[in-house]
Amino acid sequence: MKRWWMTIVIATMPTAARADDPPSAAPGATPPTQHPPTGTFEIGASYKTDDGFGASAKVAQPDLFGTGKLLSLDATVTEREQRFTARFLDPHVLGSDVQVDTSIVGDAKHLAGFTRAALGPSISLSHMIAAHTRAYVMYRFENVTEQPDHGPARSPYDIGALRLGDEYDTLSEPFLAKHGSRVGAYIEVATAGLGSEVEEVHSKTFAETHRAIGGGMTLHLRGSLENVSSLSNQALPAGERLYFDGSSQIRGYAPNQFGPRDGTGTRLGGNFSFYGSAELEAPITHELSAVGFVDGGGLFDAHAGQLAASTGFGLIWRSPIGPIGGYLAWTAEGGPTFGFGVGPSF
């Protein structure tokens, strides 16, 4: 299952008074026009087989002081990852069609035998270059610490990287889309000139499409290619390598269940990965659907690697509180493996 999450809006926060708001009227006078509140406060709860139970909270003001700018604070905590983000977005810098998006992110995620913790800012500029297509440039800076499950923390290091990318998006919904496509690619370079203590190049290409094929059925196709490599003679730190992310990539496998290992059997992560999925959805009722799927992929470094694949079936219920679903998957190692989750995509 992919990124299960359930969000419940429990309160609406009023915005601050705008500059063009009229003063309070005298008793008996016609009440002034009131602007509806636009801020929101959300809390959510989730469960995913890979990540266990989780919770989230978000405060957002998408029309800050009536300017059309966004300011938000959000936190997501699961048994495997904790992420906190402060974000400011201006969709029209100086009245132009250029969008600036700035954020400060703190993230700690458990990987293969260690936790990667990072904190730092990022800023991106983007522009619509064609219908449904946005190009962007982003700079990010992170201070990274790697804490092994046993033993002292490794020496921290800084990452300063510049990313160029674009994305085409016609999805009907951001999660569990019934039709439309999303295709994107980026390349990111980290060098000493950008403030990085690790010199690397990181690239990724991804695509998904969703098409009705008759009889009420929908075909969902997804795939990605990702590569990271050192630009110096030094090996990449463990926290900069690629790791298998469990059922969000291949259903039936737990996070870090496959990929290159050292002599003790510890997963090392890799430099190159690819994943793909084909899924057929058939409606049972308006809200309930059955799905059959085939997932596959691989994770490799310069010396070793491993392929994995699974097949299976499941159910999706597009409930009033968000999608709820489960699946049974058979892998090369056996099965079936059961997975369950609540959230925006299956």
Secondary structure as UniProt FT lines:
FT   STRAND          6..13
FT   TURN            19..20
FT   TURN            27..28
FT   STRAND          39..48
FT   TURN            49..51
FT   STRAND          52..61
FT   TURN            62..63
FT   HELIX           64..66
FT   STRAND          70..78
FT   STRAND          81..90
FT   HELIX           93..95
FT   STRAND          99..110
FT   STRAND          114..130
FT   TURN            131..132
FT   STRAND          133..148
FT   STRAND          157..169
FT   STRAND          180..190
FT   HELIX           192..194
FT   STRAND          200..214
FT   TURN            215..216
FT   STRAND          217..230
FT   HELIX           238..240
FT   HELIX           246..248
FT   TURN            251..252
FT   TURN            255..256
FT   TURN            263..264
FT   STRAND          272..283
FT   STRAND          288..300
FT   STRAND          305..319
FT   TURN            320..321
FT   STRAND          322..331
FT   TURN            332..333
FT   STRAND          334..342
//
